[in-house]
């Protein structure tokens, strides 16, 4: 049973890591788009 618990823990950690990467990438992309629109207004 300990193998199943360890596997579940590692799977959850991988999911959280992937979610954080996706969230960070989305925020960087949104910031870049805001920068483009801000510079485009000038």
N, CA, C and O atoms as CSV, one atom per row, in Angstrom:
chain,resi,resn,atom,element,x,y,z
A,1,UNK,N,N,0.835,-1.210,0.000
A,1,UNK,CA,C,0.000,0.000,0.000
A,1,UNK,C,C,0.867,1.257,0.000
A,1,UNK,O,O,0.422,2.307,-0.462
A,2,UNK,N,N,2.078,1.171,0.502
A,2,UNK,CA,C,2.925,2.358,0.560
A,2,UNK,C,C,3.352,2.797,-0.833
A,2,UNK,O,O,3.544,3.989,-1.074
A,3,UNK,N,N,3.505,1.839,-1.761
A,3,UNK,CA,C,3.856,2.206,-3.130
A,3,UNK,C,C,2.745,3.014,-3.779
A,3,UNK,O,O,3.008,3.986,-4.488
A,4,UNK,N,N,1.513,2.614,-3.537
A,4,UNK,CA,C,0.373,3.338,-4.104
A,4,UNK,C,C,0.296,4.755,-3.531
A,4,UNK,O,O,0.000,5.707,-4.253
A,5,UNK,N,N,0.561,4.885,-2.246
A,5,UNK,CA,C,0.529,6.221,-1.628
A,5,UNK,C,C,1.651,7.100,-2.173
A,5,UNK,O,O,1.453,8.285,-2.439
A,6,UNK,N,N,2.827,6.504,-2.334
A,6,UNK,CA,C,3.963,7.269,-2.859
A,6,UNK,C,C,3.706,7.681,-4.302
A,6,UNK,O,O,4.045,8.791,-4.712
A,7,UNK,N,N,3.096,6.765,-5.074
A,7,UNK,CA,C,2.790,7.084,-6.472
A,7,UNK,C,C,1.758,8.201,-6.557
A,7,UNK,O,O,1.882,9.103,-7.385
A,8,UNK,N,N,0.746,8.144,-5.707
A,8,UNK,CA,C,-0.277,9.193,-5.690
A,8,UNK,C,C,0.325,10.533,-5.294
A,8,UNK,O,O,-0.025,11.570,-5.857
A,9,UNK,N,N,1.237,10.507,-4.319
A,9,UNK,CA,C,1.880,11.743,-3.872
A,9,UNK,C,C,2.725,12.352,-4.991
A,9,UNK,O,O,2.693,13.563,-5.211
A,10,UNK,N,N,3.476,11.510,-5.693
A,10,UNK,CA,C,4.327,12.023,-6.778
A,10,UNK,C,C,3.470,12.508,-7.944
A,10,UNK,O,O,3.812,13.488,-8.605
A,11,UNK,N,N,2.351,11.818,-8.195
A,11,UNK,CA,C,1.454,12.248,-9.271
A,11,UNK,C,C,0.842,13.602,-8.949
A,11,UNK,O,O,0.724,14.463,-9.821
A,12,UNK,N,N,0.450,13.789,-7.676
A,12,UNK,CA,C,-0.129,15.069,-7.255
A,12,UNK,C,C,0.905,16.186,-7.347
A,12,UNK,O,O,0.590,17.297,-7.773
A,13,UNK,N,N,2.151,15.885,-6.942
A,13,UNK,CA,C,3.217,16.886,-7.014
A,13,UNK,C,C,3.487,17.279,-8.466
A,13,UNK,O,O,3.692,18.456,-8.763
A,14,UNK,N,N,3.488,16.297,-9.371
A,14,UNK,CA,C,3.697,16.587,-10.789
A,14,UNK,C,C,2.565,17.442,-11.348
A,14,UNK,O,O,2.796,18.346,-12.151
A,15,UNK,N,N,1.335,17.148,-10.916
A,15,UNK,CA,C,0.190,17.923,-11.386
A,15,UNK,C,C,0.281,19.369,-10.904
A,15,UNK,O,O,0.013,20.296,-11.669
A,16,UNK,N,N,0.655,19.564,-9.646
A,16,UNK,CA,C,0.780,20.925,-9.111
A,16,UNK,C,C,1.905,21.687,-9.805
A,16,UNK,O,O,1.771,22.877,-10.090
A,17,UNK,N,N,3.017,20.999,-10.077
A,17,UNK,CA,C,4.125,21.639,-10.781
A,17,UNK,C,C,3.691,22.078,-12.172
A,17,UNK,O,O,3.982,23.196,-12.598
A,18,UNK,N,N,2.983,21.182,-12.888
A,18,UNK,CA,C,2.506,21.517,-14.227
A,18,UNK,C,C,1.520,22.671,-14.179
A,18,UNK,O,O,1.561,23.551,-15.038
A,19,UNK,N,N,0.633,22.683,-13.189
A,19,UNK,CA,C,-0.346,23.768,-13.049
A,19,UNK,C,C,0.354,25.097,-12.801
A,19,UNK,O,O,-0.017,26.115,-13.387
A,20,UNK,N,N,1.366,25.093,-11.934
A,20,UNK,CA,C,2.105,26.330,-11.662
A,20,UNK,C,C,2.823,26.835,-12.908
A,20,UNK,O,O,2.858,28.039,-13.164
A,21,UNK,N,N,3.397,25.917,-13.682
A,21,UNK,CA,C,4.076,26.321,-14.924
A,21,UNK,C,C,3.071,26.921,-15.892
A,21,UNK,O,O,3.343,27.956,-16.500
A,22,UNK,N,N,1.895,26.277,-16.047
A,22,UNK,CA,C,0.874,26.805,-16.956
A,22,UNK,C,C,0.382,28.178,-16.506
A,22,UNK,O,O,0.204,29.075,-17.329
A,23,UNK,N,N,0.162,28.343,-15.201
A,23,UNK,CA,C,-0.316,29.626,-14.676
A,23,UNK,C,C,0.731,30.718,-14.901
A,23,UNK,O,O,0.394,31.828,-15.312
A,24,UNK,N,N,2.008,30.399,-14.629
A,24,UNK,CA,C,3.080,31.379,-14.822
A,24,UNK,C,C,3.200,31.748,-16.300
A,24,UNK,O,O,3.341,32.924,-16.637
A,25,UNK,N,N,3.143,30.753,-17.176
A,25,UNK,CA,C,3.254,31.026,-18.609
A,25,UNK,C,C,2.090,31.885,-19.096
A,25,UNK,O,O,2.278,32.779,-19.921
A,26,UNK,N,N,0.900,31.618,-18.591
A,26,UNK,CA,C,-0.272,32.418,-18.977
A,26,UNK,C,C,-0.115,33.862,-18.519
A,26,UNK,O,O,-0.454,34.785,-19.260
A,27,UNK,N,N,0.392,34.067,-17.316
A,27,UNK,CA,C,0.580,35.426,-16.817
A,27,UNK,C,C,1.668,36.156,-17.606
A,27,UNK,O,O,1.537,37.346,-17.892
A,28,UNK,N,N,2.732,35.450,-17.954
A,28,UNK,CA,C,3.791,36.075,-18.764
A,28,UNK,C,C,3.238,36.458,-20.128
A,28,UNK,O,O,3.518,37.549,-20.627
A,29,UNK,N,N,2.451,35.568,-20.740
A,29,UNK,CA,C,1.848,35.851,-22.058
A,29,UNK,C,C,0.899,37.051,-21.963
A,29,UNK,O,O,0.919,37.931,-22.823
A,30,UNK,N,N,0.076,37.083,-20.921
A,30,UNK,CA,C,-0.863,38.191,-20.756
A,30,UNK,C,C,-0.109,39.505,-20.548
A,30,UNK,O,O,-0.496,40.534,-21.102
A,31,UNK,N,N,0.956,39.477,-19.761
A,31,UNK,CA,C,1.759,40.683,-19.563
A,31,UNK,C,C,2.390,41.160,-20.856
A,31,UNK,O,O,2.464,42.361,-21.114
A,32,UNK,N,N,2.848,40.209,-21.676
A,32,UNK,CA,C,3.433,40.568,-22.976
A,32,UNK,C,C,2.386,41.202,-23.880
A,32,UNK,O,O,2.672,42.188,-24.560
A,33,UNK,N,N,1.175,40.647,-23.896
A,33,UNK,CA,C,0.115,41.213,-24.736
A,33,UNK,C,C,-0.275,42.613,-24.250
A,33,UNK,O,O,-0.496,43.510,-25.063
A,34,UNK,N,N,-0.361,42.802,-22.932
A,34,UNK,CA,C,-0.673,44.126,-22.394
A,34,UNK,C,C,0.417,45.119,-22.792
A,34,UNK,O,O,0.126,46.258,-23.156
A,35,UNK,N,N,1.672,44.677,-22.718
A,35,UNK,CA,C,2.784,45.533,-23.127
A,35,UNK,C,C,2.659,45.912,-24.603
A,35,UNK,O,O,2.861,47.071,-24.966
A,36,UNK,N,N,2.329,44.942,-25.452
A,36,UNK,CA,C,2.177,45.242,-26.882
A,36,UNK,C,C,1.053,46.254,-27.120
A,36,UNK,O,O,1.221,47.200,-27.890
A,37,UNK,N,N,-0.078,46.058,-26.469
A,37,UNK,CA,C,-1.187,46.990,-26.656
A,37,UNK,C,C,-0.855,48.370,-26.117
A,37,UNK,O,O,-1.234,49.379,-26.710
A,38,UNK,N,N,-0.141,48.418,-24.985
A,38,UNK,CA,C,0.248,49.703,-24.407
A,38,UNK,C,C,1.204,50.435,-25.353
A,38,UNK,O,O,1.048,51.634,-25.583
A,39,UNK,N,N,2.181,49.728,-25.895
A,39,UNK,CA,C,3.116,50.356,-26.816
A,39,UNK,C,C,2.447,50.711,-28.138
A,39,UNK,O,O,2.826,51.683,-28.792
A,40,UNK,N,N,1.453,49.923,-28.526
A,40,UNK,CA,C,0.739,50.199,-29.775
A,40,UNK,C,C,-0.106,51.445,-29.713
A,40,UNK,O,O,-0.349,52.080,-30.739
A,41,UNK,N,N,-0.565,51.813,-28.510
A,41,UNK,CA,C,-1.390,53.015,-28.356
A,41,UNK,C,C,-0.586,54.286,-28.608
A,41,UNK,O,O,-1.134,55.291,-29.060
A,42,UNK,N,N,0.706,54.243,-28.319
A,42,UNK,CA,C,1.528,55.447,-28.407
A,42,UNK,C,C,1.784,55.844,-29.831
A,42,UNK,O,O,2.462,56.840,-30.082
